[in-house]
């Protein structure tokens, strides 16, 4: 059986990529948490329910890959009477950030009676004295209705600050629990802070809450904000479909989030299956030539269809865009070239050169989607991740992030969660579902191209 590249890396270096989380020491304090069923510290959750994968990993690792189950412990490490917590949000905006902040504050306050909770302003920059950002004081009253707002009341920023400065600030403020809400780069920074605390012999818990709208972290399940993003994207796709149908040979083109992983684009195409072409970073596709997108569009129109909807992830087709050099954001991420604008221009030029009527309506809703509040089960996930993060920190766990496996929440070492970006596998059932929902194979593949109406190969 073939396993993912991520699991191959773990099997190649199991001592580095351990499933066990770091702990500050034995828990000797009786927990003040009441009306809870405590989680036994030995309770574990299997990495996967796939028995074949488990058998293979057990044979190669010599043990079953398991994560420690998250939840309240009967005995805790940090004394609530003198504990001070800090919360920061880093990276791009994502639906649910305020829900997580609210959850962290309320569990710290109501379950453990923590009185001093700092809201660090503008990400890790707020822990560097060079910027002079004054922290907010948080309590249940301050966060009472913040879940109704998009964005983050704490502000955010990209880019890493010197780890030594961050730890110096934590020491100066007598903070013994730091909650970092962020994605790949932000969690790596949290891991470095935890390592520096360990080197100094400091009893500071550093716990992450996974925030990545692209859903590209490993072993944490579906990250918060993703479901809301898909729901919002389907509304935009509906508008693009309406616009496309409004003109002869109308083309609705929607660019969605997904720098390196196409999960939002793929799920959105299935959630609103009016999409005819779904283009993601994980797939290779051409624009020109008999197997390219332009030829596929021609085949769709030639089959009798009078409109088309295309959704493309922001990181797709980057090798096709030759203009402009490489640029990076403050976190070191490569800034993607505008594939949506590139495709709009190429499609319009192509049909104009053929003297064929075609109209492209281009939608780029990225920042609109990022800034809405979380809703439905997404908002619930935010709160559950937050409460389990607090329980983990109070129990002395550190250098970890909260994961979600089905109904269970887990403690995942940051090094595992950030080992590499999670990506859509083109041999997965997810991608097969996209192919079924869009029918794009019929148009891209000349040999299996669409037949006349009524033919067996007619695509959606």
VOGU-3710 file (C-alpha; in Angstrom, 3 decimals, decimal comma):
1> xxxxxxxxxx> 0,000/0,000/0,000  1,226/3,482/-0,899  1,267/6,054/1,909  1,562/9,830/1,709  4,885/11,671/1,506  4,194/13,035/4,992  3,975/9,564/6,505  7,080/8,544/4,567  8,980/11,405/6,221  7,794/10,293/9,656
11> xxxxxxxxxx> 8,828/6,686/9,004  12,240/7,859/7,801  12,913/9,881/10,980  10,579/8,700/13,778  12,729/10,185/16,560  12,386/13,675/15,113  8,725/13,388/14,150  7,354/11,849/17,325  3,631/11,706/18,096  4,261/12,501/21,765
21> xxxxxxxxxx> 3,836/16,112/22,952  6,184/17,956/25,297  5,260/18,383/28,938  6,580/20,859/31,492  6,446/18,321/34,309  4,158/16,309/36,577  0,693/17,643/37,376  0,351/18,003/41,155  -2,474/20,546/41,556  -6,101/19,537/41,884
31> xxxxxxxxxx> -8,081/21,002/39,003  -10,770/23,566/39,873  -12,795/22,446/36,849  -16,196/21,109/37,870  -19,041/19,321/36,087  -16,628/17,712/33,646  -15,697/14,162/32,826  -11,930/14,261/33,127  -9,724/12,750/30,435  -7,285/10,129/31,621
41> xxxxxxxxxx> -3,754/11,163/30,714  -3,159/7,781/29,102  -6,084/8,147/26,725  -5,027/8,095/23,076  -6,567/8,569/19,615  -5,345/6,572/16,626  -3,802/8,496/13,741  -6,271/7,021/11,255  -9,193/4,619/11,132  -7,693/2,970/8,025
51> xxxxxxxxxx> -6,571/-0,433/9,284  -4,267/-1,082/6,324  -2,384/2,163/6,929  -2,156/1,438/10,662  -0,757/-2,040/10,003  1,875/-0,654/7,633  2,918/2,110/10,035  3,010/-0,300/12,959  5,347/-2,545/11,000  7,654/0,317/10,035
61> xxxxxxxxxx> 7,592/2,296/13,289  7,368/-0,609/15,698  4,312/0,944/17,364  0,857/2,268/16,599  0,819/5,988/15,745  -1,382/7,621/18,368  -2,069/11,146/19,577  -2,722/12,060/23,187  -6,403/12,900/23,691  -7,143/16,518/24,573
71> xxxxxxxxxx> -9,456/17,586/27,373  -9,520/18,562/31,069  -7,248/16,657/33,456  -8,098/15,969/37,086  -4,708/17,276/38,140  -3,010/20,227/36,453  0,461/21,744/36,242  -0,124/25,507/36,471  -1,527/27,046/39,639  -4,569/29,118/38,566
81> xxxxxxxxxx> -4,116/31,542/41,449  -0,981/33,065/39,932  -1,269/32,147/36,266  -1,187/34,791/33,552  -2,214/34,019/29,987  -1,609/35,762/26,677  -3,431/35,302/23,373  -2,266/36,376/19,919  -3,554/35,979/16,377  -1,053/35,942/13,507
91> xxxxxxxxxx> -1,113/35,692/9,729  -4,007/36,445/7,379  -7,578/36,892/8,503  -9,869/33,891/8,696  -13,510/33,399/9,754  -13,660/32,402/13,421  -10,699/34,203/14,931  -12,905/36,116/17,359  -14,766/32,920/18,248  -11,457/31,358/19,272
101> xxxxxxxxxx> -10,483/34,415/21,319  -13,860/34,326/23,073  -13,531/30,614/23,799  -10,014/30,952/25,216  -10,996/33,826/27,493  -14,167/32,192/28,756  -12,599/28,812/29,550  -9,632/30,479/31,251  -12,012/32,625/33,301  -14,963/30,352/34,018
111> xxxxxxxxxx> -13,223/26,981/34,357  -9,927/28,018/35,941  -10,571/31,459/37,422  -7,654/33,109/35,611  -7,875/36,857/36,225  -5,049/38,203/34,057  -5,453/37,560/30,338  -3,507/39,686/27,878  -4,639/40,164/24,312  -1,423/40,678/22,349
121> xxxxxxxxxx> -1,883/43,234/19,579  -0,895/42,573/15,970  0,544/39,089/16,199  4,096/38,398/17,318  4,955/42,067/16,782  2,988/42,732/19,964  5,560/40,745/21,936  8,473/42,794/20,620  9,164/46,023/22,565  10,461/47,635/19,357
131> xxxxxxxxxx> 6,913/48,199/18,127  5,434/49,559/21,347  2,012/47,892/20,953  0,156/47,920/24,268  -1,736/44,695/25,026  -5,485/44,598/25,634  -6,830/43,269/28,906  -9,366/40,552/28,153  -12,229/39,198/30,252  -15,622/37,627/29,497
141> xxxxxxxxxx> -17,281/41,026/29,318  -14,839/42,311/26,701  -15,328/39,255/24,463  -19,058/38,852/25,081  -20,203/39,536/21,490  -16,953/39,469/19,510  -17,998/36,234/17,771  -20,512/38,301/15,807  -17,666/40,229/14,168  -15,334/39,191/11,374
151> xxxxxxxxxx> -11,572/39,540/11,649  -9,832/39,672/15,026  -10,217/42,227/17,799  -6,517/41,789/18,529  -5,309/42,608/15,045  -2,795/40,466/13,224  0,454/40,710/11,315  2,761/38,573/9,228  6,419/38,011/9,850  8,450/36,527/12,661
161> xxxxxxxxxx> 10,044/38,558/15,422  13,273/37,549/17,235  12,475/34,557/19,418  14,683/35,819/22,248  12,764/39,124/22,357  9,441/37,288/22,519  10,544/35,083/25,412  12,075/38,069/27,224  8,680/39,778/27,026  6,867/36,707/28,339
171> xxxxxxxxxx> 9,235/36,617/31,302  8,925/40,351/31,932  5,102/40,119/31,924  5,119/36,944/34,095  3,142/35,083/31,435  3,119/31,313/31,889  0,651/30,397/29,103  0,812/31,648/25,521  -1,922/30,796/23,017  -0,939/31,281/19,376
181> xxxxxxxxxx> -3,745/31,244/16,814  -2,171/30,892/13,412  -1,184/28,813/10,419  1,963/27,134/9,197  4,462/29,962/9,740  2,826/31,232/12,924  2,899/27,773/14,493  6,544/27,280/13,547  7,277/30,516/15,406  5,297/29,213/18,391
191> xxxxxxxxxx> 7,400/26,057/18,295  10,604/28,105/18,354  9,289/30,094/21,327  8,510/26,852/23,156  12,010/25,524/22,411  13,615/28,732/23,690  11,543/28,502/26,883  12,745/24,915/27,327  16,394/25,950/26,815  15,999/28,592/29,512
201> xxxxxxxxxx> 14,241/26,192/31,879  11,052/28,294/31,875  7,722/26,708/32,800  5,728/28,396/30,030  3,108/26,480/28,058  2,949/27,437/24,373  -0,155/25,999/22,722  -1,380/26,609/19,200  -4,864/26,759/17,725  -4,627/25,827/14,028
211> xxxxxxxxxx> -5,786/28,665/11,772  -5,447/28,146/8,062  -8,284/28,958/5,722  -6,567/26,804/3,076  -6,888/23,708/5,329  -3,232/22,871/4,646  -1,944/21,839/8,104  -1,223/18,184/8,807  -2,948/15,977/11,411  -5,305/18,639/12,769
221> xxxxxxxxxx> -8,416/17,642/10,823  -10,412/20,376/9,171  -9,173/23,771/10,330  -11,618/26,406/11,498  -12,800/28,956/8,935  -12,669/26,430/6,114  -16,363/25,500/6,149  -17,403/29,144/6,285  -15,050/29,925/3,382  -16,583/27,148/1,286
231> xxxxxxxxxx> -20,112/28,330/2,108  -19,248/31,922/1,141  -17,470/30,769/-2,017  -20,532/28,849/-3,198  -22,552/32,077/-3,073  -19,992/33,781/-5,302  -20,053/30,805/-7,664  -23,830/31,135/-7,857  -23,439/34,762/-8,913  -20,782/33,802/-11,452
241> xxxxxxxxxx> -23,151/31,186/-12,873  -25,951/33,737/-13,155  -23,657/36,206/-14,922  -22,349/33,504/-17,268  -25,862/32,448/-18,262  -26,817/36,070/-18,880  -24,849/36,312/-22,144  -24,158/33,988/-25,066  -20,899/32,107/-24,458  -20,696/33,726/-21,064
251> xxxxxxxxxx> -17,824/32,679/-18,795  -17,938/33,155/-15,027  -14,385/33,054/-13,644  -13,901/32,870/-9,862  -10,527/32,998/-8,103  -10,516/31,477/-4,614  -7,988/31,135/-1,803  -5,406/28,364/-1,945  -1,748/29,286/-2,315  -0,429/25,733/-2,397
261> xxxxxxxxxx> -3,464/23,618/-1,582  -6,734/23,544/-3,516  -9,134/22,353/-0,835  -11,418/25,412/-0,828  -11,655/25,384/-4,623  -12,277/21,639/-4,784  -14,910/21,577/-2,041  -16,642/24,652/-3,453  -16,906/23,004/-6,861  -18,660/20,024/-5,270
271> xxxxxxxxxx> -20,824/22,143/-2,947  -22,207/24,138/-5,884  -21,866/21,815/-8,899  -22,545/24,433/-11,547  -18,754/24,577/-11,935  -17,415/23,213/-15,231  -13,673/23,650/-14,652  -11,854/23,427/-11,307  -8,159/24,362/-11,389  -5,946/23,845/-8,332
281> xxxxxxxxxx> -2,201/24,128/-7,531  -1,777/20,360/-7,285  -2,762/19,758/-10,918  -0,814/20,520/-14,077  -2,825/22,147/-16,812  -2,078/24,032/-20,002  -3,802/27,072/-21,420  -2,762/26,624/-25,043  -2,639/23,598/-27,297  -5,149/20,823/-27,990
291> xxxxxxxxxx> -5,146/19,703/-24,348  -5,318/23,208/-22,901  -8,059/25,206/-21,212  -8,817/27,350/-24,260  -9,415/24,317/-26,450  -11,535/22,756/-23,688  -13,701/25,886/-23,586  -14,146/25,702/-27,342  -15,255/22,081/-27,073  -17,778/22,935/-24,381
301> xxxxxxxxxx> -19,325/25,680/-26,486  -19,229/23,461/-29,590  -21,195/20,791/-27,703  -24,161/23,135/-27,461  -23,453/24,690/-24,077  -23,781/28,469/-24,024  -22,042/29,249/-20,728  -19,142/28,099/-18,520  -18,115/28,511/-14,881  -14,423/28,243/-13,941
311> xxxxxxxxxx> -13,061/28,249/-10,391  -9,317/28,585/-9,919  -7,209/28,554/-6,735  -4,859/31,519/-6,374  -1,785/29,280/-6,513  -2,798/27,339/-9,618  -1,004/27,708/-12,939  1,837/29,827/-11,597  4,301/28,353/-14,094  2,157/29,650/-16,940
321> xxxxxxxxxx> 2,625/33,301/-15,950  5,981/34,523/-17,227  5,802/38,220/-16,338  7,022/39,618/-13,014  9,733/38,376/-10,669  9,397/36,519/-7,385  8,045/38,496/-4,444  7,506/37,399/-0,840  5,352/38,610/2,018  6,615/39,420/5,529
331> xxxxxxxxxx> 6,314/35,752/6,526  8,510/34,646/3,640  5,658/33,145/1,615  5,975/33,568/-2,134  3,352/36,031/-3,340  1,353/34,346/-6,066  0,919/35,990/-9,433  -2,687/36,801/-10,312  -3,788/33,676/-12,151  -7,366/34,938/-12,312
341> xxxxxxxxxx> -6,444/38,105/-14,183  -4,072/36,085/-16,373  -6,805/33,638/-17,368  -9,334/36,436/-17,937  -7,006/38,186/-20,327  -5,959/35,032/-22,180  -9,545/33,819/-22,620  -10,724/37,176/-23,939  -7,772/37,470/-26,318  -8,280/33,924/-27,591
351> xxxxxxxxxx> -11,929/34,267/-28,545  -11,420/37,764/-29,914  -8,667/36,451/-32,203  -11,084/33,791/-33,452  -13,766/36,430/-33,970  -16,004/34,448/-31,621  -18,387/35,963/-29,119  -17,400/35,269/-25,500  -17,706/37,384/-22,365  -15,701/36,833/-19,173
361> xxxxxxxxxx> -17,001/38,037/-15,803  -14,179/37,824/-13,248  -14,811/37,487/-9,490  -12,092/37,758/-6,806  -13,857/37,479/-3,413  -10,801/36,463/-1,362  -10,719/39,305/1,170  -14,503/39,384/1,424  -14,543/35,702/2,380  -11,645/36,033/4,833
371> xxxxxxxxxx> -13,331/38,825/6,776  -16,766/37,304/7,500  -17,692/35,789/10,887  -17,672/32,012/11,291  -21,026/30,309/11,178  -22,706/27,004/11,930  -20,498/24,058/12,794  -17,446/26,168/12,008  -18,212/28,432/14,980  -18,670/25,354/17,169
381> xxxxxxxxxx> -15,287/23,982/16,079  -13,651/27,292/17,037  -14,984/27,065/20,581  -14,054/23,393/20,971  -10,507/24,014/19,763  -10,183/26,951/22,175  -11,417/25,070/25,248  -9,120/22,131/24,546  -6,184/24,504/24,079  -6,806/25,929/27,557
391> xxxxxxxxxx> -7,066/22,479/29,124  -3,794/21,489/27,440  -1,928/24,564/28,629  -3,200/24,270/32,209  -2,033/20,649/32,220  1,487/21,752/31,348  1,609/20,622/27,733  3,601/22,784/25,366  4,947/23,013/21,811  1,693/21,513/20,580
401> xxxxxxxxxx> -1,408/22,398/18,580  -4,970/21,160/19,014  -6,146/18,686/16,400  -9,564/17,241/15,615  -10,213/13,618/14,628  -13,933/12,974/14,222  -15,526/13,564/17,616  -12,162/13,557/19,390  -9,732/16,415/19,963  -6,040/15,663/20,147
411> xxxxxxxxxx> -2,671/17,136/21,110  -0,417/17,285/18,060  3,281/18,257/18,237  3,812/21,460/16,251  6,662/19,791/14,362  4,206/17,212/13,015  1,474/19,702/12,129  3,934/21,791/10,111  6,017/18,969/8,611  4,761/19,943/5,120
421> xxxxxxxxxx> 1,627/21,438/3,626  -1,374/19,180/3,304  -2,433/19,005/-0,343  -5,226/17,572/-2,443  -4,228/14,153/-3,724  -5,211/13,729/-7,357  -5,838/10,032/-6,740  -8,200/10,767/-3,843  -11,949/10,322/-3,653  -12,225/14,091/-3,170
431> xxxxxxxxxx> -10,625/14,856/-6,520  -12,581/12,063/-8,219  -15,733/13,745/-6,882  -14,614/17,041/-8,411  -14,150/15,330/-11,756  -17,626/13,820/-11,505  -19,240/17,112/-10,478  -17,558/19,271/-13,151  -17,159/16,842/-16,049  -14,027/18,732/-17,030
441> xxxxxxxxxx> -12,249/15,574/-18,161  -14,639/15,380/-21,094  -13,531/18,787/-22,336  -9,813/18,516/-21,571  -9,482/15,070/-23,126  -9,935/15,193/-26,895  -10,270/11,419/-27,278  -13,109/11,335/-24,748  -14,526/14,704/-25,735  -18,230/15,525/-25,528
451> xxxxxxxxxx> -20,518/14,085/-28,151  -23,621/15,695/-29,545  -26,580/16,140/-27,176  -27,927/12,723/-26,222  -24,510/11,046/-26,624  -23,163/8,866/-23,857  -20,168/11,104/-23,223  -22,041/14,374/-22,760  -20,627/16,304/-19,800  -22,530/18,558/-17,371
//
